Amino acid sequence: MADKTITVNRKAQHDYHILERLEAGIALTGTEIKAIRDGRVNLRDAYARPERGEMWLVGAHIGPYAAAGRFNHEPGRRRKLLLHRKQIRELAREVEEKGLTLVPLRLYLKSGRAKVELALARGRRRYDRRQAIARREAEREMRRALRHRG
């Protein structure tokens, strides 16, 4: 069964140098998974943080599920990420020692389960972002010129 991408964090690709990618499960309530299946998710300002031997997704917004009524979940709550202890220790060490950030790149469904693709990333400086934009625009212009020539 193929992965079904629910949302992609495009801002992360722009603001960070992606060094390493990994997959993590998410501990959710019933209304949260239903809202995810409806596509009511925003990862723009989200990040993962190690805390007391556990990994937490902070700042992810999962909108309320319409049919839940008063039994709905808290949209901005922290959610536990499901990783192996060894992975959590290694990631926590990277974040602490090297000053890296854990950023969610996308949220998807895999065999009916919600997964998040995390990236170990280093923040880009403003001038790095401008260079990346200029490079992307130059590549686009080259492709456009080649298409018109041939």
Chimera marker file (.cmm) of the C-alpha trace (Angstrom):
<marker_set name="trace">
<marker id="1" x="0.000" y="0.000" z="0.000" r="1" g="1" b="0" radius="0.5"/>
<marker id="2" x="1.404" y="3.411" z="-1.008" r="1" g="1" b="0" radius="0.5"/>
<marker id="3" x="1.919" y="6.366" z="1.325" r="1" g="1" b="0" radius="0.5"/>
<marker id="4" x="-0.761" y="9.048" z="1.151" r="1" g="1" b="0" radius="0.5"/>
<marker id="5" x="0.779" y="12.459" z="1.833" r="1" g="1" b="0" radius="0.5"/>
<marker id="6" x="-1.542" y="14.652" z="3.912" r="1" g="1" b="0" radius="0.5"/>
<marker id="7" x="0.582" y="17.800" z="4.221" r="1" g="1" b="0" radius="0.5"/>
<marker id="8" x="4.080" y="19.018" z="3.358" r="1" g="1" b="0" radius="0.5"/>
<marker id="9" x="6.060" y="21.638" z="5.282" r="1" g="1" b="0" radius="0.5"/>
<marker id="10" x="7.453" y="23.695" z="2.380" r="1" g="1" b="0" radius="0.5"/>
<marker id="11" x="8.778" y="26.357" z="4.742" r="1" g="1" b="0" radius="0.5"/>
<marker id="12" x="11.191" y="23.809" z="6.269" r="1" g="1" b="0" radius="0.5"/>
<marker id="13" x="12.890" y="23.217" z="2.904" r="1" g="1" b="0" radius="0.5"/>
<marker id="14" x="13.339" y="26.984" z="2.582" r="1" g="1" b="0" radius="0.5"/>
<marker id="15" x="14.490" y="27.792" z="6.131" r="1" g="1" b="0" radius="0.5"/>
<marker id="16" x="16.784" y="24.807" z="6.847" r="1" g="1" b="0" radius="0.5"/>
<marker id="17" x="19.623" y="22.738" z="5.378" r="1" g="1" b="0" radius="0.5"/>
<marker id="18" x="18.305" y="19.164" z="5.606" r="1" g="1" b="0" radius="0.5"/>
<marker id="19" x="21.045" y="16.838" z="6.893" r="1" g="1" b="0" radius="0.5"/>
<marker id="20" x="19.188" y="13.597" z="7.663" r="1" g="1" b="0" radius="0.5"/>
<marker id="21" x="15.611" y="12.281" z="7.327" r="1" g="1" b="0" radius="0.5"/>
<marker id="22" x="13.751" y="9.712" z="9.421" r="1" g="1" b="0" radius="0.5"/>
<marker id="23" x="10.230" y="8.398" z="9.938" r="1" g="1" b="0" radius="0.5"/>
<marker id="24" x="8.346" y="8.554" z="13.245" r="1" g="1" b="0" radius="0.5"/>
<marker id="25" x="4.902" y="7.459" z="14.326" r="1" g="1" b="0" radius="0.5"/>
<marker id="26" x="2.598" y="9.816" z="16.239" r="1" g="1" b="0" radius="0.5"/>
<marker id="27" x="0.450" y="9.038" z="19.286" r="1" g="1" b="0" radius="0.5"/>
<marker id="28" x="-2.987" y="10.478" z="18.440" r="1" g="1" b="0" radius="0.5"/>
<marker id="29" x="-6.529" y="10.495" z="19.766" r="1" g="1" b="0" radius="0.5"/>
<marker id="30" x="-9.480" y="9.280" z="17.666" r="1" g="1" b="0" radius="0.5"/>
<marker id="31" x="-10.657" y="12.730" z="16.601" r="1" g="1" b="0" radius="0.5"/>
<marker id="32" x="-7.086" y="13.705" z="15.644" r="1" g="1" b="0" radius="0.5"/>
<marker id="33" x="-6.644" y="10.854" z="13.161" r="1" g="1" b="0" radius="0.5"/>
<marker id="34" x="-10.051" y="11.630" z="11.648" r="1" g="1" b="0" radius="0.5"/>
<marker id="35" x="-9.099" y="15.301" z="11.273" r="1" g="1" b="0" radius="0.5"/>
<marker id="36" x="-5.795" y="14.236" z="9.676" r="1" g="1" b="0" radius="0.5"/>
<marker id="37" x="-7.661" y="12.076" z="7.166" r="1" g="1" b="0" radius="0.5"/>
<marker id="38" x="-9.759" y="15.182" z="6.364" r="1" g="1" b="0" radius="0.5"/>
<marker id="39" x="-6.474" y="17.085" z="5.751" r="1" g="1" b="0" radius="0.5"/>
<marker id="40" x="-6.920" y="19.547" z="8.610" r="1" g="1" b="0" radius="0.5"/>
<marker id="41" x="-3.187" y="19.729" z="9.478" r="1" g="1" b="0" radius="0.5"/>
<marker id="42" x="-0.583" y="22.516" z="9.501" r="1" g="1" b="0" radius="0.5"/>
<marker id="43" x="3.122" y="21.809" z="10.186" r="1" g="1" b="0" radius="0.5"/>
<marker id="44" x="4.448" y="25.275" z="9.332" r="1" g="1" b="0" radius="0.5"/>
<marker id="45" x="5.764" y="26.286" z="12.782" r="1" g="1" b="0" radius="0.5"/>
<marker id="46" x="6.193" y="22.769" z="14.180" r="1" g="1" b="0" radius="0.5"/>
<marker id="47" x="9.370" y="21.183" z="15.519" r="1" g="1" b="0" radius="0.5"/>
<marker id="48" x="10.315" y="18.101" z="17.543" r="1" g="1" b="0" radius="0.5"/>
<marker id="49" x="11.901" y="18.324" z="20.969" r="1" g="1" b="0" radius="0.5"/>
<marker id="50" x="13.486" y="15.611" z="23.134" r="1" g="1" b="0" radius="0.5"/>
<marker id="51" x="12.281" y="15.676" z="26.737" r="1" g="1" b="0" radius="0.5"/>
<marker id="52" x="13.034" y="13.170" z="29.526" r="1" g="1" b="0" radius="0.5"/>
<marker id="53" x="13.817" y="10.317" z="27.125" r="1" g="1" b="0" radius="0.5"/>
<marker id="54" x="10.787" y="10.968" z="24.898" r="1" g="1" b="0" radius="0.5"/>
<marker id="55" x="10.358" y="12.893" z="21.639" r="1" g="1" b="0" radius="0.5"/>
<marker id="56" x="7.518" y="15.417" z="21.324" r="1" g="1" b="0" radius="0.5"/>
<marker id="57" x="6.040" y="17.187" z="18.297" r="1" g="1" b="0" radius="0.5"/>
<marker id="58" x="5.405" y="20.806" z="19.300" r="1" g="1" b="0" radius="0.5"/>
<marker id="59" x="3.534" y="23.474" z="17.358" r="1" g="1" b="0" radius="0.5"/>
<marker id="60" x="1.737" y="21.182" z="14.902" r="1" g="1" b="0" radius="0.5"/>
<marker id="61" x="-1.870" y="22.241" z="14.416" r="1" g="1" b="0" radius="0.5"/>
<marker id="62" x="-4.485" y="19.540" z="13.819" r="1" g="1" b="0" radius="0.5"/>
<marker id="63" x="-7.820" y="21.280" z="13.318" r="1" g="1" b="0" radius="0.5"/>
<marker id="64" x="-10.973" y="20.133" z="15.105" r="1" g="1" b="0" radius="0.5"/>
<marker id="65" x="-12.974" y="17.239" z="13.665" r="1" g="1" b="0" radius="0.5"/>
<marker id="66" x="-16.409" y="18.561" z="12.721" r="1" g="1" b="0" radius="0.5"/>
<marker id="67" x="-18.445" y="15.494" z="13.796" r="1" g="1" b="0" radius="0.5"/>
<marker id="68" x="-16.827" y="15.238" z="17.257" r="1" g="1" b="0" radius="0.5"/>
<marker id="69" x="-18.844" y="17.990" z="18.918" r="1" g="1" b="0" radius="0.5"/>
<marker id="70" x="-17.705" y="18.672" z="22.459" r="1" g="1" b="0" radius="0.5"/>
<marker id="71" x="-15.453" y="15.586" z="22.547" r="1" g="1" b="0" radius="0.5"/>
<marker id="72" x="-12.919" y="17.218" z="20.233" r="1" g="1" b="0" radius="0.5"/>
<marker id="73" x="-9.170" y="17.352" z="20.810" r="1" g="1" b="0" radius="0.5"/>
<marker id="74" x="-6.992" y="20.371" z="21.643" r="1" g="1" b="0" radius="0.5"/>
<marker id="75" x="-5.727" y="21.546" z="18.176" r="1" g="1" b="0" radius="0.5"/>
<marker id="76" x="-2.291" y="22.809" z="19.290" r="1" g="1" b="0" radius="0.5"/>
<marker id="77" x="-1.373" y="20.219" z="21.903" r="1" g="1" b="0" radius="0.5"/>
<marker id="78" x="2.024" y="18.506" z="22.029" r="1" g="1" b="0" radius="0.5"/>
<marker id="79" x="1.992" y="15.013" z="20.541" r="1" g="1" b="0" radius="0.5"/>
<marker id="80" x="4.324" y="12.171" z="21.450" r="1" g="1" b="0" radius="0.5"/>
<marker id="81" x="6.461" y="10.834" z="18.600" r="1" g="1" b="0" radius="0.5"/>
<marker id="82" x="7.022" y="7.105" z="18.485" r="1" g="1" b="0" radius="0.5"/>
<marker id="83" x="10.695" y="6.285" z="17.998" r="1" g="1" b="0" radius="0.5"/>
<marker id="84" x="13.105" y="3.696" z="19.375" r="1" g="1" b="0" radius="0.5"/>
<marker id="85" x="14.943" y="4.699" z="22.567" r="1" g="1" b="0" radius="0.5"/>
<marker id="86" x="18.288" y="4.526" z="20.792" r="1" g="1" b="0" radius="0.5"/>
<marker id="87" x="17.025" y="6.877" z="18.034" r="1" g="1" b="0" radius="0.5"/>
<marker id="88" x="15.729" y="9.342" z="20.630" r="1" g="1" b="0" radius="0.5"/>
<marker id="89" x="19.091" y="9.323" z="22.469" r="1" g="1" b="0" radius="0.5"/>
<marker id="90" x="21.050" y="9.888" z="19.236" r="1" g="1" b="0" radius="0.5"/>
<marker id="91" x="18.742" y="12.688" z="18.062" r="1" g="1" b="0" radius="0.5"/>
<marker id="92" x="18.765" y="14.359" z="21.479" r="1" g="1" b="0" radius="0.5"/>
<marker id="93" x="22.577" y="14.281" z="21.447" r="1" g="1" b="0" radius="0.5"/>
<marker id="94" x="22.700" y="15.834" z="17.946" r="1" g="1" b="0" radius="0.5"/>
<marker id="95" x="20.276" y="18.581" z="18.974" r="1" g="1" b="0" radius="0.5"/>
<marker id="96" x="22.116" y="19.355" z="22.232" r="1" g="1" b="0" radius="0.5"/>
<marker id="97" x="25.732" y="19.159" z="21.042" r="1" g="1" b="0" radius="0.5"/>
<marker id="98" x="25.557" y="20.427" z="17.475" r="1" g="1" b="0" radius="0.5"/>
<marker id="99" x="22.708" y="22.889" z="17.853" r="1" g="1" b="0" radius="0.5"/>
<marker id="100" x="20.598" y="21.223" z="15.162" r="1" g="1" b="0" radius="0.5"/>
<marker id="101" x="16.805" y="21.289" z="14.908" r="1" g="1" b="0" radius="0.5"/>
<marker id="102" x="14.302" y="18.496" z="14.335" r="1" g="1" b="0" radius="0.5"/>
<marker id="103" x="11.743" y="19.724" z="11.796" r="1" g="1" b="0" radius="0.5"/>
<marker id="104" x="8.740" y="17.824" z="10.406" r="1" g="1" b="0" radius="0.5"/>
<marker id="105" x="8.876" y="17.779" z="6.591" r="1" g="1" b="0" radius="0.5"/>
<marker id="106" x="5.609" y="15.993" z="5.856" r="1" g="1" b="0" radius="0.5"/>
<marker id="107" x="2.771" y="14.104" z="7.485" r="1" g="1" b="0" radius="0.5"/>
<marker id="108" x="1.423" y="11.046" z="5.688" r="1" g="1" b="0" radius="0.5"/>
<marker id="109" x="-0.605" y="7.880" z="6.139" r="1" g="1" b="0" radius="0.5"/>
<marker id="110" x="1.226" y="4.570" z="5.764" r="1" g="1" b="0" radius="0.5"/>
<marker id="111" x="-0.902" y="1.427" z="5.997" r="1" g="1" b="0" radius="0.5"/>
<marker id="112" x="-3.592" y="3.493" z="7.753" r="1" g="1" b="0" radius="0.5"/>
<marker id="113" x="-1.218" y="4.872" z="10.390" r="1" g="1" b="0" radius="0.5"/>
<marker id="114" x="-0.159" y="8.515" z="10.637" r="1" g="1" b="0" radius="0.5"/>
<marker id="115" x="3.582" y="9.030" z="10.240" r="1" g="1" b="0" radius="0.5"/>
<marker id="116" x="5.718" y="12.149" z="10.223" r="1" g="1" b="0" radius="0.5"/>
<marker id="117" x="8.927" y="12.530" z="8.242" r="1" g="1" b="0" radius="0.5"/>
<marker id="118" x="11.386" y="14.335" z="10.507" r="1" g="1" b="0" radius="0.5"/>
<marker id="119" x="14.563" y="16.038" z="9.365" r="1" g="1" b="0" radius="0.5"/>
<marker id="120" x="17.676" y="16.768" z="11.350" r="1" g="1" b="0" radius="0.5"/>
<marker id="121" x="18.406" y="20.247" z="10.028" r="1" g="1" b="0" radius="0.5"/>
<marker id="122" x="20.608" y="23.295" z="10.448" r="1" g="1" b="0" radius="0.5"/>
<marker id="123" x="18.960" y="26.716" z="10.170" r="1" g="1" b="0" radius="0.5"/>
<marker id="124" x="19.806" y="28.779" z="7.099" r="1" g="1" b="0" radius="0.5"/>
<marker id="125" x="20.931" y="32.368" z="7.336" r="1" g="1" b="0" radius="0.5"/>
<marker id="126" x="18.976" y="35.019" z="5.455" r="1" g="1" b="0" radius="0.5"/>
<marker id="127" x="21.654" y="35.330" z="2.748" r="1" g="1" b="0" radius="0.5"/>
<marker id="128" x="21.651" y="31.517" z="2.286" r="1" g="1" b="0" radius="0.5"/>
<marker id="129" x="17.896" y="31.678" z="1.607" r="1" g="1" b="0" radius="0.5"/>
<marker id="130" x="18.387" y="34.440" z="-0.948" r="1" g="1" b="0" radius="0.5"/>
<marker id="131" x="21.092" y="32.383" z="-2.683" r="1" g="1" b="0" radius="0.5"/>
<marker id="132" x="18.816" y="29.338" z="-2.780" r="1" g="1" b="0" radius="0.5"/>
<marker id="133" x="16.024" y="31.410" z="-4.344" r="1" g="1" b="0" radius="0.5"/>
<marker id="134" x="18.419" y="32.899" z="-6.928" r="1" g="1" b="0" radius="0.5"/>
<marker id="135" x="19.767" y="29.425" z="-7.809" r="1" g="1" b="0" radius="0.5"/>
<marker id="136" x="16.244" y="28.029" z="-8.195" r="1" g="1" b="0" radius="0.5"/>
<marker id="137" x="15.204" y="30.941" z="-10.431" r="1" g="1" b="0" radius="0.5"/>
<marker id="138" x="18.354" y="30.530" z="-12.577" r="1" g="1" b="0" radius="0.5"/>
<marker id="139" x="17.642" y="26.803" z="-13.034" r="1" g="1" b="0" radius="0.5"/>
<marker id="140" x="14.044" y="27.598" z="-13.988" r="1" g="1" b="0" radius="0.5"/>
<marker id="141" x="15.229" y="30.136" z="-16.573" r="1" g="1" b="0" radius="0.5"/>
<marker id="142" x="17.698" y="27.612" z="-18.041" r="1" g="1" b="0" radius="0.5"/>
<marker id="143" x="14.983" y="24.953" z="-18.352" r="1" g="1" b="0" radius="0.5"/>
<marker id="144" x="12.648" y="27.477" z="-19.965" r="1" g="1" b="0" radius="0.5"/>
<marker id="145" x="15.354" y="28.558" z="-22.466" r="1" g="1" b="0" radius="0.5"/>
<marker id="146" x="16.177" y="24.942" z="-23.361" r="1" g="1" b="0" radius="0.5"/>
<marker id="147" x="12.514" y="24.133" z="-23.860" r="1" g="1" b="0" radius="0.5"/>
<marker id="148" x="12.032" y="27.069" z="-26.235" r="1" g="1" b="0" radius="0.5"/>
<marker id="149" x="15.200" y="26.241" z="-28.227" r="1" g="1" b="0" radius="0.5"/>
<marker id="150" x="14.429" y="22.581" z="-28.823" r="1" g="1" b="0" radius="0.5"/>
<link id1="1" id2="2" r="1" g="1" b="0" radius="0.2"/>
<link id1="2" id2="3" r="1" g="1" b="0" radius="0.2"/>
<link id1="3" id2="4" r="1" g="1" b="0" radius="0.2"/>
<link id1="4" id2="5" r="1" g="1" b="0" radius="0.2"/>
<link id1="5" id2="6" r="1" g="1" b="0" radius="0.2"/>
<link id1="6" id2="7" r="1" g="1" b="0" radius="0.2"/>
<link id1="7" id2="8" r="1" g="1" b="0" radius="0.2"/>
<link id1="8" id2="9" r="1" g="1" b="0" radius="0.2"/>
<link id1="9" id2="10" r="1" g="1" b="0" radius="0.2"/>
<link id1="10" id2="11" r="1" g="1" b="0" radius="0.2"/>
<link id1="11" id2="12" r="1" g="1" b="0" radius="0.2"/>
<link id1="12" id2="13" r="1" g="1" b="0" radius="0.2"/>
<link id1="13" id2="14" r="1" g="1" b="0" radius="0.2"/>
<link id1="14" id2="15" r="1" g="1" b="0" radius="0.2"/>
<link id1="15" id2="16" r="1" g="1" b="0" radius="0.2"/>
<link id1="16" id2="17" r="1" g="1" b="0" radius="0.2"/>
<link id1="17" id2="18" r="1" g="1" b="0" radius="0.2"/>
<link id1="18" id2="19" r="1" g="1" b="0" radius="0.2"/>
<link id1="19" id2="20" r="1" g="1" b="0" radius="0.2"/>
<link id1="20" id2="21" r="1" g="1" b="0" radius="0.2"/>
<link id1="21" id2="22" r="1" g="1" b="0" radius="0.2"/>
<link id1="22" id2="23" r="1" g="1" b="0" radius="0.2"/>
<link id1="23" id2="24" r="1" g="1" b="0" radius="0.2"/>
<link id1="24" id2="25" r="1" g="1" b="0" radius="0.2"/>
<link id1="25" id2="26" r="1" g="1" b="0" radius="0.2"/>
<link id1="26" id2="27" r="1" g="1" b="0" radius="0.2"/>
<link id1="27" id2="28" r="1" g="1" b="0" radius="0.2"/>
<link id1="28" id2="29" r="1" g="1" b="0" radius="0.2"/>
<link id1="29" id2="30" r="1" g="1" b="0" radius="0.2"/>
<link id1="30" id2="31" r="1" g="1" b="0" radius="0.2"/>
<link id1="31" id2="32" r="1" g="1" b="0" radius="0.2"/>
<link id1="32" id2="33" r="1" g="1" b="0" radius="0.2"/>
<link id1="33" id2="34" r="1" g="1" b="0" radius="0.2"/>
<link id1="34" id2="35" r="1" g="1" b="0" radius="0.2"/>
<link id1="35" id2="36" r="1" g="1" b="0" radius="0.2"/>
<link id1="36" id2="37" r="1" g="1" b="0" radius="0.2"/>
<link id1="37" id2="38" r="1" g="1" b="0" radius="0.2"/>
<link id1="38" id2="39" r="1" g="1" b="0" radius="0.2"/>
<link id1="39" id2="40" r="1" g="1" b="0" radius="0.2"/>
<link id1="40" id2="41" r="1" g="1" b="0" radius="0.2"/>
<link id1="41" id2="42" r="1" g="1" b="0" radius="0.2"/>
<link id1="42" id2="43" r="1" g="1" b="0" radius="0.2"/>
<link id1="43" id2="44" r="1" g="1" b="0" radius="0.2"/>
<link id1="44" id2="45" r="1" g="1" b="0" radius="0.2"/>
<link id1="45" id2="46" r="1" g="1" b="0" radius="0.2"/>
<link id1="46" id2="47" r="1" g="1" b="0" radius="0.2"/>
<link id1="47" id2="48" r="1" g="1" b="0" radius="0.2"/>
<link id1="48" id2="49" r="1" g="1" b="0" radius="0.2"/>
<link id1="49" id2="50" r="1" g="1" b="0" radius="0.2"/>
<link id1="50" id2="51" r="1" g="1" b="0" radius="0.2"/>
<link id1="51" id2="52" r="1" g="1" b="0" radius="0.2"/>
<link id1="52" id2="53" r="1" g="1" b="0" radius="0.2"/>
<link id1="53" id2="54" r="1" g="1" b="0" radius="0.2"/>
<link id1="54" id2="55" r="1" g="1" b="0" radius="0.2"/>
<link id1="55" id2="56" r="1" g="1" b="0" radius="0.2"/>
<link id1="56" id2="57" r="1" g="1" b="0" radius="0.2"/>
<link id1="57" id2="58" r="1" g="1" b="0" radius="0.2"/>
<link id1="58" id2="59" r="1" g="1" b="0" radius="0.2"/>
<link id1="59" id2="60" r="1" g="1" b="0" radius="0.2"/>
<link id1="60" id2="61" r="1" g="1" b="0" radius="0.2"/>
<link id1="61" id2="62" r="1" g="1" b="0" radius="0.2"/>
<link id1="62" id2="63" r="1" g="1" b="0" radius="0.2"/>
<link id1="63" id2="64" r="1" g="1" b="0" radius="0.2"/>
<link id1="64" id2="65" r="1" g="1" b="0" radius="0.2"/>
<link id1="65" id2="66" r="1" g="1" b="0" radius="0.2"/>
<link id1="66" id2="67" r="1" g="1" b="0" radius="0.2"/>
<link id1="67" id2="68" r="1" g="1" b="0" radius="0.2"/>
<link id1="68" id2="69" r="1" g="1" b="0" radius="0.2"/>
<link id1="69" id2="70" r="1" g="1" b="0" radius="0.2"/>
<link id1="70" id2="71" r="1" g="1" b="0" radius="0.2"/>
<link id1="71" id2="72" r="1" g="1" b="0" radius="0.2"/>
<link id1="72" id2="73" r="1" g="1" b="0" radius="0.2"/>
<link id1="73" id2="74" r="1" g="1" b="0" radius="0.2"/>
<link id1="74" id2="75" r="1" g="1" b="0" radius="0.2"/>
<link id1="75" id2="76" r="1" g="1" b="0" radius="0.2"/>
<link id1="76" id2="77" r="1" g="1" b="0" radius="0.2"/>
<link id1="77" id2="78" r="1" g="1" b="0" radius="0.2"/>
<link id1="78" id2="79" r="1" g="1" b="0" radius="0.2"/>
<link id1="79" id2="80" r="1" g="1" b="0" radius="0.2"/>
<link id1="80" id2="81" r="1" g="1" b="0" radius="0.2"/>
<link id1="81" id2="82" r="1" g="1" b="0" radius="0.2"/>
<link id1="82" id2="83" r="1" g="1" b="0" radius="0.2"/>
<link id1="83" id2="84" r="1" g="1" b="0" radius="0.2"/>
<link id1="84" id2="85" r="1" g="1" b="0" radius="0.2"/>
<link id1="85" id2="86" r="1" g="1" b="0" radius="0.2"/>
<link id1="86" id2="87" r="1" g="1" b="0" radius="0.2"/>
<link id1="87" id2="88" r="1" g="1" b="0" radius="0.2"/>
<link id1="88" id2="89" r="1" g="1" b="0" radius="0.2"/>
<link id1="89" id2="90" r="1" g="1" b="0" radius="0.2"/>
<link id1="90" id2="91" r="1" g="1" b="0" radius="0.2"/>
<link id1="91" id2="92" r="1" g="1" b="0" radius="0.2"/>
<link id1="92" id2="93" r="1" g="1" b="0" radius="0.2"/>
<link id1="93" id2="94" r="1" g="1" b="0" radius="0.2"/>
<link id1="94" id2="95" r="1" g="1" b="0" radius="0.2"/>
<link id1="95" id2="96" r="1" g="1" b="0" radius="0.2"/>
<link id1="96" id2="97" r="1" g="1" b="0" radius="0.2"/>
<link id1="97" id2="98" r="1" g="1" b="0" radius="0.2"/>
<link id1="98" id2="99" r="1" g="1" b="0" radius="0.2"/>
<link id1="99" id2="100" r="1" g="1" b="0" radius="0.2"/>
<link id1="100" id2="101" r="1" g="1" b="0" radius="0.2"/>
<link id1="101" id2="102" r="1" g="1" b="0" radius="0.2"/>
<link id1="102" id2="103" r="1" g="1" b="0" radius="0.2"/>
<link id1="103" id2="104" r="1" g="1" b="0" radius="0.2"/>
<link id1="104" id2="105" r="1" g="1" b="0" radius="0.2"/>
<link id1="105" id2="106" r="1" g="1" b="0" radius="0.2"/>
<link id1="106" id2="107" r="1" g="1" b="0" radius="0.2"/>
<link id1="107" id2="108" r="1" g="1" b="0" radius="0.2"/>
<link id1="108" id2="109" r="1" g="1" b="0" radius="0.2"/>
<link id1="109" id2="110" r="1" g="1" b="0" radius="0.2"/>
<link id1="110" id2="111" r="1" g="1" b="0" radius="0.2"/>
<link id1="111" id2="112" r="1" g="1" b="0" radius="0.2"/>
<link id1="112" id2="113" r="1" g="1" b="0" radius="0.2"/>
<link id1="113" id2="114" r="1" g="1" b="0" radius="0.2"/>
<link id1="114" id2="115" r="1" g="1" b="0" radius="0.2"/>
<link id1="115" id2="116" r="1" g="1" b="0" radius="0.2"/>
<link id1="116" id2="117" r="1" g="1" b="0" radius="0.2"/>
<link id1="117" id2="118" r="1" g="1" b="0" radius="0.2"/>
<link id1="118" id2="119" r="1" g="1" b="0" radius="0.2"/>
<link id1="119" id2="120" r="1" g="1" b="0" radius="0.2"/>
<link id1="120" id2="121" r="1" g="1" b="0" radius="0.2"/>
<link id1="121" id2="122" r="1" g="1" b="0" radius="0.2"/>
<link id1="122" id2="123" r="1" g="1" b="0" radius="0.2"/>
<link id1="123" id2="124" r="1" g="1" b="0" radius="0.2"/>
<link id1="124" id2="125" r="1" g="1" b="0" radius="0.2"/>
<link id1="125" id2="126" r="1" g="1" b="0" radius="0.2"/>
<link id1="126" id2="127" r="1" g="1" b="0" radius="0.2"/>
<link id1="127" id2="128" r="1" g="1" b="0" radius="0.2"/>
<link id1="128" id2="129" r="1" g="1" b="0" radius="0.2"/>
<link id1="129" id2="130" r="1" g="1" b="0" radius="0.2"/>
<link id1="130" id2="131" r="1" g="1" b="0" radius="0.2"/>
<link id1="131" id2="132" r="1" g="1" b="0" radius="0.2"/>
<link id1="132" id2="133" r="1" g="1" b="0" radius="0.2"/>
<link id1="133" id2="134" r="1" g="1" b="0" radius="0.2"/>
<link id1="134" id2="135" r="1" g="1" b="0" radius="0.2"/>
<link id1="135" id2="136" r="1" g="1" b="0" radius="0.2"/>
<link id1="136" id2="137" r="1" g="1" b="0" radius="0.2"/>
<link id1="137" id2="138" r="1" g="1" b="0" radius="0.2"/>
<link id1="138" id2="139" r="1" g="1" b="0" radius="0.2"/>
<link id1="139" id2="140" r="1" g="1" b="0" radius="0.2"/>
<link id1="140" id2="141" r="1" g="1" b="0" radius="0.2"/>
<link id1="141" id2="142" r="1" g="1" b="0" radius="0.2"/>
<link id1="142" id2="143" r="1" g="1" b="0" radius="0.2"/>
<link id1="143" id2="144" r="1" g="1" b="0" radius="0.2"/>
<link id1="144" id2="145" r="1" g="1" b="0" radius="0.2"/>
<link id1="145" id2="146" r="1" g="1" b="0" radius="0.2"/>
<link id1="146" id2="147" r="1" g="1" b="0" radius="0.2"/>
<link id1="147" id2="148" r="1" g="1" b="0" radius="0.2"/>
<link id1="148" id2="149" r="1" g="1" b="0" radius="0.2"/>
<link id1="149" id2="150" r="1" g="1" b="0" radius="0.2"/>
</marker_set>
